[in-house]
Amino acid sequence: MDLIRIIAAVILPPLGVFLQVGFGKHFWLNILLTLLGYIPGIVHAVWIIARTPEERRV
């Protein structure tokens, strides 16, 4: 399932974060980063997907 989230994060970074943690502070931060620059949004999304423990996932 992480592979699908990472692919979603590369195509549309906020989608990958949403699938991982839902509508939280990381989602809104990722939208801001994506608007400021596509690459920072991707890096943040992949970082959130890789670092979020299994019990915190939506």
C-alpha distance matrix in Angstrom:
0.0 3.8 5.4 5.3 6.6 8.8 10.1 10.9 12.5 14.7 15.8 16.3 15.8 16.5 13.8 11.1 13.1 13.6 10.0 9.9 13.5 15.3 18.9 20.2 22.1 19.3 18.5 22.3 22.7 20.1 22.0 25.2 24.0 22.7 26.1 28.0 26.2 23.1 22.4 22.6 20.0 17.5 18.4 18.1 14.7 13.3 15.4 14.2 10.4 11.7 14.4 13.3 13.6 11.4 14.4 14.6 11.3 12.0
3.8 0.0 3.8 5.4 5.0 6.1 8.6 9.7 10.2 12.4 14.3 14.8 13.6 14.7 12.7 9.4 11.1 12.7 9.7 8.7 12.4 14.7 18.0 18.8 20.2 17.0 16.7 20.4 20.3 17.6 19.9 22.8 21.2 20.2 23.8 25.3 23.4 20.4 19.3 19.4 17.1 14.5 14.9 14.8 11.6 9.7 11.7 11.0 7.2 8.2 11.2 10.8 11.8 10.6 14.0 13.8 10.8 12.3
5.4 3.8 0.0 3.8 5.4 5.1 6.2 8.5 9.7 10.7 12.5 13.9 13.5 15.4 13.2 10.2 12.8 14.5 11.7 11.6 15.3 17.3 20.4 21.4 22.6 19.2 18.5 22.0 21.8 18.7 20.7 23.6 21.7 20.2 23.8 25.2 22.9 19.6 18.5 19.3 17.2 14.1 14.9 15.7 12.5 10.3 13.1 13.2 9.6 10.4 13.9 14.1 15.4 14.4 17.8 17.5 14.4 15.5
5.3 5.4 3.8 0.0 3.8 5.5 5.2 6.1 8.6 10.0 10.7 11.8 12.1 13.5 10.7 8.4 11.6 12.4 9.5 10.5 14.3 15.4 18.4 20.0 21.6 18.5 17.1 20.5 20.9 17.7 19.1 22.4 21.0 19.1 22.4 24.4 22.3 18.9 18.5 19.4 16.8 14.0 15.7 16.1 12.5 11.4 14.5 13.9 10.5 12.4 15.6 15.2 16.7 15.3 18.2 17.5 14.1 14.2
6.6 5.0 5.4 3.8 0.0 3.8 5.5 5.0 6.0 8.7 9.9 10.0 9.3 10.3 8.0 4.9 7.8 9.2 6.7 7.3 10.9 12.3 15.2 16.5 17.9 14.7 13.5 17.0 17.2 14.2 15.9 19.0 17.7 16.2 19.6 21.5 19.7 16.6 16.3 16.6 13.7 11.4 13.0 12.7 9.0 8.4 11.4 10.3 7.3 9.9 12.8 12.2 14.2 13.5 16.2 14.9 11.6 11.9
8.8 6.1 5.1 5.5 3.8 0.0 3.8 5.3 4.9 6.3 8.7 9.7 8.6 11.0 9.6 6.4 9.1 11.5 9.9 9.8 13.2 15.0 17.4 18.2 18.9 15.4 14.6 17.7 17.3 14.0 15.9 18.6 16.6 15.2 18.8 20.1 17.8 14.6 13.6 14.3 12.1 9.0 10.3 11.1 7.9 6.1 9.6 9.9 7.2 8.9 12.3 12.8 15.3 15.2 18.3 16.9 14.1 15.1
10.1 8.6 6.2 5.2 5.5 3.8 0.0 3.8 5.4 5.2 6.4 8.5 9.1 11.7 9.8 7.7 11.3 13.0 11.4 12.4 15.8 16.8 19.1 20.4 21.3 17.9 16.4 19.3 19.2 15.6 16.8 19.7 17.8 15.6 18.9 20.6 18.1 14.5 14.0 15.6 13.2 10.1 12.4 13.6 10.4 9.3 13.0 13.4 10.9 12.7 16.1 16.5 18.9 18.5 21.4 20.1 16.9 17.3
10.9 9.7 8.5 6.1 5.0 5.3 3.8 0.0 3.8 5.5 5.2 5.7 6.7 8.5 6.2 5.0 8.8 9.9 8.8 10.6 13.6 14.0 15.9 17.6 18.7 15.6 13.6 16.3 16.8 13.2 13.9 17.2 15.9 13.5 16.6 18.8 16.8 13.4 13.8 14.9 11.9 9.7 12.5 12.8 9.3 9.7 13.2 12.7 10.7 13.5 16.3 16.1 18.7 18.3 20.7 18.9 15.6 15.4
12.5 10.2 9.7 8.6 6.0 4.9 5.4 3.8 0.0 3.8 5.5 5.1 3.9 6.8 6.2 4.2 7.0 9.4 9.3 10.0 12.6 13.5 15.1 16.0 16.4 13.1 11.5 14.1 13.8 10.2 11.6 14.4 12.7 10.7 14.1 15.9 13.8 10.6 10.6 11.3 8.3 6.0 8.8 9.1 5.8 6.5 10.0 10.0 8.8 11.4 14.0 14.3 17.4 17.8 20.2 18.0 15.3 15.6
14.7 12.4 10.7 10.0 8.7 6.3 5.2 5.5 3.8 0.0 3.8 5.7 5.9 9.5 9.3 8.0 10.7 13.1 13.0 13.8 16.4 17.3 18.6 19.5 19.6 16.1 14.7 16.8 16.1 12.4 13.4 15.7 13.5 11.0 14.3 15.7 12.9 9.3 9.0 10.9 8.9 5.8 8.8 10.5 8.3 8.1 11.8 12.7 11.6 13.5 16.4 17.3 20.4 20.9 23.6 21.6 18.9 19.3
15.8 14.3 12.5 10.7 9.9 8.7 6.4 5.2 5.5 3.8 0.0 3.8 6.4 9.3 8.5 8.6 11.7 13.2 13.2 14.9 17.4 17.5 18.6 20.1 20.5 17.5 15.2 17.1 17.1 13.3 13.3 16.0 14.5 11.3 14.0 16.1 13.6 9.9 10.9 13.1 10.5 8.5 12.0 13.3 10.7 11.4 15.0 15.4 14.2 16.6 19.4 19.8 22.8 22.9 25.3 23.2 20.2 20.0
16.3 14.8 13.9 11.8 10.0 9.7 8.5 5.7 5.1 5.7 3.8 0.0 3.8 5.8 5.6 6.9 9.3 10.3 11.3 13.1 15.0 14.6 15.2 16.8 17.2 14.5 11.9 13.5 13.9 10.3 9.8 12.8 11.9 8.8 11.3 13.9 12.2 9.0 10.7 11.9 8.7 7.9 11.6 11.8 9.2 11.2 14.3 13.9 13.4 16.4 18.6 18.5 21.7 22.0 23.9 21.4 18.6 18.0
15.8 13.6 13.5 12.1 9.3 8.6 9.1 6.7 3.9 5.9 6.4 3.8 0.0 3.8 5.4 5.4 6.6 8.8 10.2 11.0 12.6 12.8 13.4 14.3 14.2 11.1 9.2 11.0 10.8 7.1 7.8 10.7 9.3 7.0 10.4 12.4 10.9 8.1 9.1 9.3 5.7 5.2 8.5 8.1 5.6 8.2 10.9 10.4 10.6 13.5 15.3 15.4 18.9 19.6 21.5 18.8 16.4 16.4
16.5 14.7 15.4 13.5 10.3 11.0 11.7 8.5 6.8 9.5 9.3 5.8 3.8 0.0 3.8 5.4 5.1 6.0 8.6 9.8 10.4 9.8 9.8 11.1 11.5 9.0 6.1 8.0 8.9 5.7 5.8 9.4 9.4 7.7 10.3 12.9 12.5 10.5 12.1 11.4 7.6 8.5 11.1 9.4 7.0 10.3 12.3 10.7 11.2 14.7 15.8 15.0 18.4 19.0 20.3 17.2 15.0 14.4
13.8 12.7 13.2 10.7 8.0 9.6 9.8 6.2 6.2 9.3 8.5 5.6 5.4 3.8 0.0 3.8 5.4 5.0 6.1 8.6 10.1 9.2 10.3 12.4 13.8 11.4 8.4 11.0 12.4 9.4 9.4 13.1 13.1 11.1 13.6 16.4 15.6 13.1 14.5 14.4 10.6 10.4 13.2 11.9 8.7 11.1 13.6 11.8 11.1 14.7 16.4 15.2 18.1 18.0 19.4 16.7 13.8 12.8
11.1 9.4 10.2 8.4 4.9 6.4 7.7 5.0 4.2 8.0 8.6 6.9 5.4 5.4 3.8 0.0 3.8 5.5 5.2 6.3 8.8 9.5 11.4 12.8 13.9 10.9 9.0 12.2 12.8 9.7 11.0 14.3 13.5 12.0 15.2 17.3 16.1 13.4 13.8 13.5 10.1 9.0 11.1 10.0 6.2 7.9 10.5 8.9 7.5 11.1 13.0 12.2 15.1 15.1 17.1 14.7 11.8 11.6
13.1 11.1 12.8 11.6 7.8 9.1 11.3 8.8 7.0 10.7 11.7 9.3 6.6 5.1 5.4 3.8 0.0 3.8 5.5 5.0 6.0 7.0 8.6 9.2 10.2 7.2 5.7 9.3 9.8 7.4 9.4 12.5 12.0 11.5 14.6 16.5 15.9 13.9 14.3 13.0 9.7 9.6 10.9 8.6 5.5 8.1 9.4 6.8 6.9 10.6 11.4 10.1 13.4 14.0 15.3 12.4 10.1 10.3
13.6 12.7 14.5 12.4 9.2 11.5 13.0 9.9 9.4 13.1 13.2 10.3 8.8 6.0 5.0 5.5 3.8 0.0 3.8 5.3 5.5 4.3 6.1 8.2 10.4 8.5 6.0 9.4 11.2 9.4 10.3 13.7 14.2 13.4 15.9 18.4 18.2 16.3 17.3 16.1 12.6 12.9 14.6 12.2 9.2 11.8 13.1 10.1 9.9 13.6 14.2 12.2 14.8 14.7 15.4 12.4 9.8 8.6
10.0 9.7 11.7 9.5 6.7 9.9 11.4 8.8 9.3 13.0 13.2 11.3 10.2 8.6 6.1 5.2 5.5 3.8 0.0 3.8 6.1 6.0 9.1 11.1 13.6 11.4 9.5 13.1 14.6 12.5 13.7 17.1 17.1 16.1 18.9 21.3 20.6 18.2 18.8 18.1 14.7 14.0 15.7 13.8 10.3 11.7 13.5 10.6 9.0 12.6 13.8 11.6 13.6 12.7 13.8 11.6 8.2 6.9
9.9 8.7 11.6 10.5 7.3 9.8 12.4 10.6 10.0 13.8 14.9 13.1 11.0 9.8 8.6 6.3 5.0 5.3 3.8 0.0 3.8 6.2 9.5 10.2 12.3 9.8 9.2 13.0 13.8 12.1 14.2 17.2 16.8 16.5 19.6 21.5 20.8 18.7 18.6 17.4 14.4 13.7 14.4 12.2 9.1 10.1 10.9 7.7 6.2 9.6 10.3 7.8 9.9 9.6 10.9 8.5 5.5 5.9
13.5 12.4 15.3 14.3 10.9 13.2 15.8 13.6 12.6 16.4 17.4 15.0 12.6 10.4 10.1 8.8 6.0 5.5 6.1 3.8 0.0 3.8 6.8 6.8 9.2 7.7 7.5 11.1 12.2 11.5 13.5 16.2 16.4 16.8 19.4 21.2 21.2 19.7 19.9 18.0 15.1 15.3 15.7 12.8 10.4 12.2 12.1 8.4 8.5 11.6 11.0 8.0 10.2 10.4 10.4 7.1 5.4 5.5
15.3 14.7 17.3 15.4 12.3 15.0 16.8 14.0 13.5 17.3 17.5 14.6 12.8 9.8 9.2 9.5 7.0 4.3 6.0 6.2 3.8 0.0 3.8 5.9 9.2 8.6 7.0 10.0 12.3 11.8 12.7 15.7 16.7 16.6 18.7 21.1 21.5 20.0 20.9 19.2 15.9 16.5 17.6 14.7 12.2 14.7 15.1 11.5 11.6 15.1 14.8 11.8 13.8 13.6 13.2 10.0 8.2 6.3
18.9 18.0 20.4 18.4 15.2 17.4 19.1 15.9 15.1 18.6 18.6 15.2 13.4 9.8 10.3 11.4 8.6 6.1 9.1 9.5 6.8 3.8 0.0 3.8 7.1 7.8 5.7 7.5 10.5 10.8 11.0 13.6 15.4 15.6 17.1 19.5 20.5 19.6 20.9 18.9 15.7 17.1 18.4 15.2 13.3 16.4 16.6 13.2 14.2 17.6 16.9 14.3 16.6 16.9 16.2 12.7 11.6 9.8
20.2 18.8 21.4 20.0 16.5 18.2 20.4 17.6 16.0 19.5 20.1 16.8 14.3 11.1 12.4 12.8 9.2 8.2 11.1 10.2 6.8 5.9 3.8 0.0 3.8 5.4 5.3 6.7 8.7 10.0 11.1 12.9 14.5 15.6 17.2 18.9 20.1 19.7 20.5 18.0 15.2 17.0 17.5 13.9 12.9 15.9 15.3 11.8 13.7 16.7 15.3 12.9 15.3 16.3 15.5 11.7 11.6 11.0
22.1 20.2 22.6 21.6 17.9 18.9 21.3 18.7 16.4 19.6 20.5 17.2 14.2 11.5 13.8 13.9 10.2 10.4 13.6 12.3 9.2 9.2 7.1 3.8 0.0 3.8 5.4 5.3 6.1 8.5 10.0 10.7 12.2 14.1 15.5 16.6 18.1 18.3 18.9 15.9 13.8 16.0 16.0 12.3 12.4 15.5 14.3 11.4 14.2 16.7 15.0 13.4 16.2 18.0 17.4 13.6 14.0 14.1
19.3 17.0 19.2 18.5 14.7 15.4 17.9 15.6 13.1 16.1 17.5 14.5 11.1 9.0 11.4 10.9 7.2 8.5 11.4 9.8 7.7 8.6 7.8 5.4 3.8 0.0 3.8 5.5 5.0 6.0 8.6 9.8 10.2 11.9 14.1 15.1 15.9 15.6 15.8 13.0 10.7 12.5 12.5 8.7 8.6 11.7 10.7 7.9 10.7 13.3 12.0 10.9 14.2 16.1 16.3 12.6 12.4 13.1
18.5 16.7 18.5 17.1 13.5 14.6 16.4 13.6 11.5 14.7 15.2 11.9 9.2 6.1 8.4 9.0 5.7 6.0 9.5 9.2 7.5 7.0 5.7 5.3 5.4 3.8 0.0 3.8 5.5 5.1 6.4 8.8 9.9 10.5 12.5 14.4 15.1 14.4 15.5 13.3 10.2 12.1 13.1 9.9 8.7 12.2 12.3 9.6 11.5 14.7 14.3 12.9 16.1 17.3 17.6 14.0 12.9 12.5
22.3 20.4 22.0 20.5 17.0 17.7 19.3 16.3 14.1 16.8 17.1 13.5 11.0 8.0 11.0 12.2 9.3 9.4 13.1 13.0 11.1 10.0 7.5 6.7 5.3 5.5 3.8 0.0 3.8 5.3 5.1 6.4 8.7 9.8 10.7 12.5 14.2 14.3 15.9 13.4 10.7 13.5 14.6 11.4 11.2 14.9 14.8 12.5 14.9 17.9 17.2 16.1 19.4 20.8 20.9 17.1 16.4 15.9
22.7 20.3 21.8 20.9 17.2 17.3 19.2 16.8 13.8 16.1 17.1 13.9 10.8 8.9 12.4 12.8 9.8 11.2 14.6 13.8 12.2 12.3 10.5 8.7 6.1 5.0 5.5 3.8 0.0 3.8 5.5 5.1 6.2 8.6 9.9 10.6 12.2 12.7 13.6 10.6 8.7 11.8 12.1 8.8 9.8 13.3 12.6 11.1 14.1 16.5 15.7 15.3 18.9 20.9 21.3 17.6 17.2 17.5
20.1 17.6 18.7 17.7 14.2 14.0 15.6 13.2 10.2 12.4 13.3 10.3 7.1 5.7 9.4 9.7 7.4 9.4 12.5 12.1 11.5 11.8 10.8 10.0 8.5 6.0 5.1 5.3 3.8 0.0 3.8 5.3 5.0 5.9 8.5 9.7 10.2 9.8 10.8 8.3 5.5 8.4 9.4 6.6 6.8 10.5 10.8 9.6 12.0 14.7 14.7 14.6 18.3 20.0 21.0 17.5 16.4 16.7
22.0 19.9 20.7 19.1 15.9 15.9 16.8 13.9 11.6 13.4 13.3 9.8 7.8 5.8 9.4 11.0 9.4 10.3 13.7 14.2 13.5 12.7 11.0 11.1 10.0 8.6 6.4 5.1 5.5 3.8 0.0 3.8 5.5 5.1 6.2 8.6 9.8 9.7 11.9 10.1 7.2 10.3 12.2 10.1 9.8 13.6 14.4 13.1 15.1 18.0 18.3 17.9 21.5 22.8 23.6 20.1 18.7 18.3
25.2 22.8 23.6 22.4 19.0 18.6 19.7 17.2 14.4 15.7 16.0 12.8 10.7 9.4 13.1 14.3 12.5 13.7 17.1 17.2 16.2 15.7 13.6 12.9 10.7 9.8 8.8 6.4 5.1 5.3 3.8 0.0 3.8 5.5 5.2 6.2 8.6 9.9 11.9 9.6 7.9 11.6 12.8 10.7 11.8 15.3 15.5 14.7 17.3 19.8 19.6 19.7 23.3 25.1 25.8 22.2 21.4 21.3
24.0 21.2 21.7 21.0 17.7 16.6 17.8 15.9 12.7 13.5 14.5 11.9 9.3 9.4 13.1 13.5 12.0 14.2 17.1 16.8 16.4 16.7 15.4 14.5 12.2 10.2 9.9 8.7 6.2 5.0 5.5 3.8 0.0 3.8 5.4 5.1 6.0 7.2 8.4 5.8 4.9 8.7 9.4 8.0 9.7 12.8 13.0 13.1 15.6 17.6 17.8 18.5 22.3 24.3 25.5 22.1 21.2 21.6
22.7 20.2 20.2 19.1 16.2 15.2 15.6 13.5 10.7 11.0 11.3 8.8 7.0 7.7 11.1 12.0 11.5 13.4 16.1 16.5 16.8 16.6 15.6 15.6 14.1 11.9 10.5 9.8 8.6 5.9 5.1 5.5 3.8 0.0 3.8 5.4 5.0 4.7 7.3 6.4 4.2 7.4 9.7 9.1 9.6 12.6 13.9 14.0 15.7 18.1 19.0 19.5 23.3 24.8 26.3 23.0 21.5 21.5
26.1 23.8 23.8 22.4 19.6 18.8 18.9 16.6 14.1 14.3 14.0 11.3 10.4 10.3 13.6 15.2 14.6 15.9 18.9 19.6 19.4 18.7 17.1 17.2 15.5 14.1 12.5 10.7 9.9 8.5 6.2 5.2 5.4 3.8 0.0 3.8 5.5 6.8 9.9 9.3 7.9 11.2 13.3 12.6 13.3 16.4 17.5 17.4 19.3 21.8 22.4 22.8 26.6 28.1 29.3 25.9 24.4 24.2
28.0 25.3 25.2 24.4 21.5 20.1 20.6 18.8 15.9 15.7 16.1 13.9 12.4 12.9 16.4 17.3 16.5 18.4 21.3 21.5 21.2 21.1 19.5 18.9 16.6 15.1 14.4 12.5 10.6 9.7 8.6 6.2 5.1 5.4 3.8 0.0 3.8 7.0 9.1 7.9 8.3 11.6 12.8 12.4 14.1 16.8 17.4 17.9 20.2 22.2 22.6 23.5 27.3 29.3 30.5 27.1 26.1 26.3
26.2 23.4 22.9 22.3 19.7 17.8 18.1 16.8 13.8 12.9 13.6 12.2 10.9 12.5 15.6 16.1 15.9 18.2 20.6 20.8 21.2 21.5 20.5 20.1 18.1 15.9 15.1 14.2 12.2 10.2 9.8 8.6 6.0 5.0 5.5 3.8 0.0 3.8 5.6 5.7 6.6 9.1 10.4 11.1 12.7 14.8 15.9 17.0 18.9 20.5 21.5 22.8 26.6 28.4 30.2 27.0 25.6 26.1
23.1 20.4 19.6 18.9 16.6 14.6 14.5 13.4 10.6 9.3 9.9 9.0 8.1 10.5 13.1 13.4 13.9 16.3 18.2 18.7 19.7 20.0 19.6 19.7 18.3 15.6 14.4 14.3 12.7 9.8 9.7 9.9 7.2 4.7 6.8 7.0 3.8 0.0 3.8 5.7 5.2 6.4 8.9 10.1 10.7 12.5 14.4 15.6 16.7 18.5 20.1 21.3 25.0 26.5 28.5 25.6 23.8 24.2
22.4 19.3 18.5 18.5 16.3 13.6 14.0 13.8 10.6 9.0 10.9 10.7 9.1 12.1 14.5 13.8 14.3 17.3 18.8 18.6 19.9 20.9 20.9 20.5 18.9 15.8 15.5 15.9 13.6 10.8 11.9 11.9 8.4 7.3 9.9 9.1 5.6 3.8 0.0 3.8 5.3 5.1 6.2 8.6 9.8 10.7 12.2 14.2 15.4 16.5 18.2 20.0 23.6 25.4 27.7 25.0 23.4 24.4
22.6 19.4 19.3 19.4 16.6 14.3 15.6 14.9 11.3 10.9 13.1 11.9 9.3 11.4 14.4 13.5 13.0 16.1 18.1 17.4 18.0 19.2 18.9 18.0 15.9 13.0 13.3 13.4 10.6 8.3 10.1 9.6 5.8 6.4 9.3 7.9 5.7 5.7 3.8 0.0 3.8 5.5 5.1 6.1 8.5 10.0 10.5 12.2 14.2 15.3 16.2 17.9 21.7 23.8 25.8 22.9 21.8 22.9
20.0 17.1 17.2 16.8 13.7 12.1 13.2 11.9 8.3 8.9 10.5 8.7 5.7 7.6 10.6 10.1 9.7 12.6 14.7 14.4 15.1 15.9 15.7 15.2 13.8 10.7 10.2 10.7 8.7 5.5 7.2 7.9 4.9 4.2 7.9 8.3 6.6 5.2 5.3 3.8 0.0 3.8 5.5 5.2 6.1 8.6 9.8 10.6 12.3 14.2 15.3 16.3 20.1 21.8 23.6 20.6 19.2 19.9
17.5 14.5 14.1 14.0 11.4 9.0 10.1 9.7 6.0 5.8 8.5 7.9 5.2 8.5 10.4 9.0 9.6 12.9 14.0 13.7 15.3 16.5 17.1 17.0 16.0 12.5 12.1 13.5 11.8 8.4 10.3 11.6 8.7 7.4 11.2 11.6 9.1 6.4 5.1 5.5 3.8 0.0 3.8 5.5 5.1 6.1 8.4 9.9 10.6 12.2 14.1 15.5 19.1 20.5 22.9 20.3 18.5 19.5
18.4 14.9 14.9 15.7 13.0 10.3 12.4 12.5 8.8 8.8 12.0 11.6 8.5 11.1 13.2 11.1 10.9 14.6 15.7 14.4 15.7 17.6 18.4 17.5 16.0 12.5 13.1 14.6 12.1 9.4 12.2 12.8 9.4 9.7 13.3 12.8 10.4 8.9 6.2 5.1 5.5 3.8 0.0 3.8 5.5 5.3 6.1 8.7 10.0 10.6 12.0 14.2 17.7 19.8 22.2 19.8 18.5 20.2
18.1 14.8 15.7 16.1 12.7 11.1 13.6 12.8 9.1 10.5 13.3 11.8 8.1 9.4 11.9 10.0 8.6 12.2 13.8 12.2 12.8 14.7 15.2 13.9 12.3 8.7 9.9 11.4 8.8 6.6 10.1 10.7 8.0 9.1 12.6 12.4 11.1 10.1 8.6 6.1 5.2 5.5 3.8 0.0 3.8 5.6 5.0 6.1 8.6 9.9 10.4 11.9 15.6 17.9 19.8 17.0 16.1 17.6
14.7 11.6 12.5 12.5 9.0 7.9 10.4 9.3 5.8 8.3 10.7 9.2 5.6 7.0 8.7 6.2 5.5 9.2 10.3 9.1 10.4 12.2 13.3 12.9 12.4 8.6 8.7 11.2 9.8 6.8 9.8 11.8 9.7 9.6 13.3 14.1 12.7 10.7 9.8 8.5 6.1 5.1 5.5 3.8 0.0 3.8 5.4 5.2 6.2 8.6 10.0 10.7 14.3 15.8 17.9 15.3 13.6 14.8
13.3 9.7 10.3 11.4 8.4 6.1 9.3 9.7 6.5 8.1 11.4 11.2 8.2 10.3 11.1 7.9 8.1 11.8 11.7 10.1 12.2 14.7 16.4 15.9 15.5 11.7 12.2 14.9 13.3 10.5 13.6 15.3 12.8 12.6 16.4 16.8 14.8 12.5 10.7 10.0 8.6 6.1 5.3 5.6 3.8 0.0 3.8 5.5 5.1 6.1 8.5 10.2 13.5 15.0 17.7 15.7 14.0 15.9
15.4 11.7 13.1 14.5 11.4 9.6 13.0 13.2 10.0 11.8 15.0 14.3 10.9 12.3 13.6 10.5 9.4 13.1 13.5 10.9 12.1 15.1 16.6 15.3 14.3 10.7 12.3 14.8 12.6 10.8 14.4 15.5 13.0 13.9 17.5 17.4 15.9 14.4 12.2 10.5 9.8 8.4 6.1 5.0 5.4 3.8 0.0 3.8 5.5 5.2 6.0 8.4 11.8 14.2 16.6 14.5 13.8 16.2
14.2 11.0 13.2 13.9 10.3 9.9 13.4 12.7 10.0 12.7 15.4 13.9 10.4 10.7 11.8 8.9 6.8 10.1 10.6 7.7 8.4 11.5 13.2 11.8 11.4 7.9 9.6 12.5 11.1 9.6 13.1 14.7 13.1 14.0 17.4 17.9 17.0 15.6 14.2 12.2 10.6 9.9 8.7 6.1 5.2 5.5 3.8 0.0 3.8 5.5 5.2 5.8 9.6 11.8 13.7 11.2 10.4 12.7
10.4 7.2 9.6 10.5 7.3 7.2 10.9 10.7 8.8 11.6 14.2 13.4 10.6 11.2 11.1 7.5 6.9 9.9 9.0 6.2 8.5 11.6 14.2 13.7 14.2 10.7 11.5 14.9 14.1 12.0 15.1 17.3 15.6 15.7 19.3 20.2 18.9 16.7 15.4 14.2 12.3 10.6 10.0 8.6 6.2 5.1 5.5 3.8 0.0 3.8 5.7 5.8 8.8 10.0 12.7 10.9 9.1 11.4
11.7 8.2 10.4 12.4 9.9 8.9 12.7 13.5 11.4 13.5 16.6 16.4 13.5 14.7 14.7 11.1 10.6 13.6 12.6 9.6 11.6 15.1 17.6 16.7 16.7 13.3 14.7 17.9 16.5 14.7 18.0 19.8 17.6 18.1 21.8 22.2 20.5 18.5 16.5 15.3 14.2 12.2 10.6 9.9 8.6 6.1 5.2 5.5 3.8 0.0 3.8 6.0 8.3 10.1 13.2 12.1 11.1 14.1
14.4 11.2 13.9 15.6 12.8 12.3 16.1 16.3 14.0 16.4 19.4 18.6 15.3 15.8 16.4 13.0 11.4 14.2 13.8 10.3 11.0 14.8 16.9 15.3 15.0 12.0 14.3 17.2 15.7 14.7 18.3 19.6 17.8 19.0 22.4 22.6 21.5 20.1 18.2 16.2 15.3 14.1 12.0 10.4 10.0 8.5 6.0 5.2 5.7 3.8 0.0 3.8 6.3 9.3 11.7 10.3 10.5 13.9
13.3 10.8 14.1 15.2 12.2 12.8 16.5 16.1 14.3 17.3 19.8 18.5 15.4 15.0 15.2 12.2 10.1 12.2 11.6 7.8 8.0 11.8 14.3 12.9 13.4 10.9 12.9 16.1 15.3 14.6 17.9 19.7 18.5 19.5 22.8 23.5 22.8 21.3 20.0 17.9 16.3 15.5 14.2 11.9 10.7 10.2 8.4 5.8 5.8 6.0 3.8 0.0 3.8 6.5 8.3 6.6 6.9 10.4
13.6 11.8 15.4 16.7 14.2 15.3 18.9 18.7 17.4 20.4 22.8 21.7 18.9 18.4 18.1 15.1 13.4 14.8 13.6 9.9 10.2 13.8 16.6 15.3 16.2 14.2 16.1 19.4 18.9 18.3 21.5 23.3 22.3 23.3 26.6 27.3 26.6 25.0 23.6 21.7 20.1 19.1 17.7 15.6 14.3 13.5 11.8 9.6 8.8 8.3 6.3 3.8 0.0 3.8 5.6 5.7 6.9 10.7
11.4 10.6 14.4 15.3 13.5 15.2 18.5 18.3 17.8 20.9 22.9 22.0 19.6 19.0 18.0 15.1 14.0 14.7 12.7 9.6 10.4 13.6 16.9 16.3 18.0 16.1 17.3 20.8 20.9 20.0 22.8 25.1 24.3 24.8 28.1 29.3 28.4 26.5 25.4 23.8 21.8 20.5 19.8 17.9 15.8 15.0 14.2 11.8 10.0 10.1 9.3 6.5 3.8 0.0 3.8 5.6 5.5 8.9
14.4 14.0 17.8 18.2 16.2 18.3 21.4 20.7 20.2 23.6 25.3 23.9 21.5 20.3 19.4 17.1 15.3 15.4 13.8 10.9 10.4 13.2 16.2 15.5 17.4 16.3 17.6 20.9 21.3 21.0 23.6 25.8 25.5 26.3 29.3 30.5 30.2 28.5 27.7 25.8 23.6 22.9 22.2 19.8 17.9 17.7 16.6 13.7 12.7 13.2 11.7 8.3 5.6 3.8 0.0 3.8 5.6 8.4
14.6 13.8 17.5 17.5 14.9 16.9 20.1 18.9 18.0 21.6 23.2 21.4 18.8 17.2 16.7 14.7 12.4 12.4 11.6 8.5 7.1 10.0 12.7 11.7 13.6 12.6 14.0 17.1 17.6 17.5 20.1 22.2 22.1 23.0 25.9 27.1 27.0 25.6 25.0 22.9 20.6 20.3 19.8 17.0 15.3 15.7 14.5 11.2 10.9 12.1 10.3 6.6 5.7 5.6 3.8 0.0 3.8 6.6
11.3 10.8 14.4 14.1 11.6 14.1 16.9 15.6 15.3 18.9 20.2 18.6 16.4 15.0 13.8 11.8 10.1 9.8 8.2 5.5 5.4 8.2 11.6 11.6 14.0 12.4 12.9 16.4 17.2 16.4 18.7 21.4 21.2 21.5 24.4 26.1 25.6 23.8 23.4 21.8 19.2 18.5 18.5 16.1 13.6 14.0 13.8 10.4 9.1 11.1 10.5 6.9 6.9 5.5 5.6 3.8 0.0 3.8
12.0 12.3 15.5 14.2 11.9 15.1 17.3 15.4 15.6 19.3 20.0 18.0 16.4 14.4 12.8 11.6 10.3 8.6 6.9 5.9 5.5 6.3 9.8 11.0 14.1 13.1 12.5 15.9 17.5 16.7 18.3 21.3 21.6 21.5 24.2 26.3 26.1 24.2 24.4 22.9 19.9 19.5 20.2 17.6 14.8 15.9 16.2 12.7 11.4 14.1 13.9 10.4 10.7 8.9 8.4 6.6 3.8 0.0
